[in-house]
Structure formats: structure tokens, C-alpha cells
Amino acid sequence: MQAKALPGFRDFYPADLALRAHILHTWRAVASRYGFEEYDGPPLEPLELYTAKSGAEIVGQLYNFTDKGGREVALRPEMTPTLARMVAARANGLKKPIRWFALPQLFRYERQQRGRLREHFQLNCDLIGEPGPLADAELIALAVDVMRAFGLGPGDIKVRLSDRRVLRTLLLASGVTDQQLPAAFQAVDKIERAERRALAEPLAAAGMTAGTIDGVFAAAALRGLPAVEAALARAPGGEETGRPLRRVVEALGAMGLGEFVEVDLTIVRGLAYYTGTVFELFDAGRTLRAICGGGRYDGLLEALGGVDLPAIGFGMGDVVLAELLRERGLVPADVSSIDVFVAAISEQDVPEVLALAHELRDAGLRVEYALTTQAVGKQLRLADARNARAALVIGPDDRARGQVMLKDLRGQGQEPVDRTQVVERLARMAAVV
């Protein structure tokens, strides 16, 4: 039997793991710059934690089973239920607003396609306890700055921004009733993936007139804040409803991030628990799935954890992001696995190689040497294969003079170095790599 990874799961060879580490490191660095604290929870949770949020139909998308204690459990498909449980447990003792982030590995049993696997790593950022639009802008700015940290600019990615309160106001002004709003939201959410005729049929079945259906599509076609505000000016209560969206756009502009943002009312986020600002982040060419998505979910923590706190958050997966970085040539170059290779000319030089290698490792350098006797040329070829910064060659004559030969494997120069100065010299060389 030739064992393979399960469908939708990945093997991470060293080069793949280097990219994953780069992504996770960048996520962690940017979130920390925004004052967010890292948390985590168990990868296995009670099944009811997810069915309570998404209904029994979610079970078909989960890796769930009965454990040896007879409990119905599931591998976590998302972090929000875990977050809600943890916040509820200590809500009174947590300083508000709560700024938390996590880097979980998540699991969903669903059909594989480009940009979607059955496991992935994700950056989850949530800001809890602040209802105002500056909190919304803060989360969106964090997502944008993650992209900037990877070397992506406004020509590479765009934030498509909307507000469900704004869309609701425009739909009601078009003649949609409160009972028909769910159908209208679904139509707008699918408008880029289905033909207008196919979308109009369920709207008509919900009781909408032809004029109301036209109004739904007209609202979905609005692009840019000026067009949205002009439409809101004609809707009852529209001006007040549009203020949070304007504040978000203005705040992002004040941060210097306005070029990244496009107001687009087709961004609905299909999950019904979103209550206000919603956004998704795409590559500018729209050739990939959404890189990131989130929004305000002010009632969800109370529903899941019994704690009534406003909240906004987003999730950003590593699969689509890695594809985009590869497309843009922003994957880190081959990363060196070692700093220094120590080579012996003769068998008698091996004890000195061992001693020096250990000293260098104690100094924090990554060091390798040959584990069997072999020609110096073969040793140096291994040093090149490891992408080492430098090599130290030790022979009988070098030892007699109290020196080693230092080879700069990138600059291609070499020079003798006093044995007592080797550690300090290599540490300085590694510091400027």
C-alpha cells in the first residue's frame, strides 16, 4: 500500500512549511501591532456548539463522531463559537474592548475546489465590546495591513465594503417587505454567480412585483459611496442609516487606505447573523475566491454564549492567500536551513569540528557538519544545497596555526580567521543576512 494524504489535506514539505510559517508569522506580527492578543481553543468541541449557531444542516459539512465517552463531538470548522464560549466564561473580568486573534487549523468536510480544501489555517480577528464604526474601520485596516505586509498594494487587492443596514433600507424603500427581506438578501448575495432571470424567480415567488424586483437589482448595482448616499437620500431614514458606512470609509481614508476600498452593496455575507458592516477582500483581478471576509455580528455572542456584547470580526484563510502570493512572486526565496557548515579536511580534524559546531550552536547559529568522513568538495556541495551563508574548513595546518578557513558562500571570498574570533565573526555575519 502506498499511503497518501487524505483528499483535501496537505503534506507540508520544508519549502511548503516555510511559506506557511511566513504567512502565520506575518499574521501574528500585524495583529500584534494592532494591540490584539492571541488566544486559542481546543480543536475538538461538542457538536452542539456548531449546531446551535448554524442549525442541524451544518453536520453534513463537519468531521463529527461519537467519542469514547459517548459524547457527540466535531473537529472545529470555525472559531466564532469557541470565541463566544471563552468570552462568556470570563466576560465580567475582561477589559473592553476585547481585541483577540487566533491562528487555528480548521476542518470542513466539503467539496474541494480551487482555493478550498478540507483543512486550512486561518487568521481570526475579533473586536468585542465596541459598537461604533471606528471599530469596523480598525478591523478592515488590520486586514488591509496584513496584505501590505506581504507586499501587496491597491493594484493587487481590494476591500469590497457594504453595510446590511444600508441595503435593508434601500430594499424596503423599493417595496420589499420585512418578510421578503431574506429572499432579497439571498438574491443580492448571489447576483454575481447567477443570471438575473434565475434570481428573479424566487423573488416573484416571494410575492414581489416586477417593479420591486427591479428595485432589488438597482440597489445591488450601486457602486461607490456617492451613489449609495444619493440613493439613501431618497429613502426614509436613509441619511441616518448611511452614517456608519460613511464613517468607516472616512476613517480608512484618514489612515491612508482609501485606495484599497470599494463600496459594493453586493457584499452581503450569506450568514444571517451579520448586523451591520460587512466586507470581503479579493484580488484586484477577481480570479480567486475571497481572501478574507467578515463583518459586524452584534447579536451572535448573546445567542451562543449568553453575553450581550457588540462585536465585529473576520477570517482570512491561508489557501487562497498562498495562491495569490505565488501568482505575484511574493513567496520568500529558498530559505537557508543553516547559517554555517563546518567541514573537516581529515579524520583528525573531526573533534575540532564537533567542538566548534557546538560553540556556534550555543551562540544561536544554525550549524551542520558531515556525519561521515568525506571529501571537502562533497561537504561544501552539501553546504550549498543547504543554502548556508558560510562554511568553516578545518585542517591540520589550520589547527596548528590556531585558525580556521572562513568561506563566504555568497560573496565567494575566503580568509583565515583566528580560532578565538570565529564565533563572534560568524554571529556578526549572520546578523546582517
Secondary structure, DSSP 8 states (H G I E B T S, - for coil): ------TT-----HHHHHHHHHHHHHHHHHHHHTT-EE----SEEETHHHHHHH-GGGGGGS-EEE-TTS-EEEE-S-SHHHHHHHHHHTGGGS-SSEEEEE--EEE-----BTTB-SEEEEEEEEEES--SHHHHHHHHHHHHHHHHHTT--TTTEEEEEEEHHHHHHHHHHTT--TTTHHHHHHHHHTTTTS-HHHHHHHHHHTT--HHHHHHHHHHHT-BSHHHHHHHHTTSTTHHHHHHHHHHHHHHHHHTT-GGGEEEBTT---S-TT--SEEEEEEETT--S--SEEEEE-TTHHHHHHS----EEEEEEEHHHHHHHHHHTT-S-----S-SEEEEESSGGGHHHHHHHHHHHHHTT--EEE-SS---HHHHHHHHHHTT-SEEEEE-HHHHHHTEEEEEETTT--EEEEEGGGHHHHHHHHHHT-
